[in-house]
């Protein structure tokens, strides 16, 4: 990879680490308990809910970007 690609990847990795740390801590404060002890089906259901939210957010963002281009 080029130095620019390496720098880009490094930036993404650092941002992701900081975002994941903050998100985990917010979730811990909100839900308490140990995430790694949550029932597997409940954890799966939570993940599905998060995935649905993500698609809704992305579709809404796409609509906003398209509307700005008109």
Order of alpha helices (4+ residues) and beta strands (2+ residues): alpha-alpha
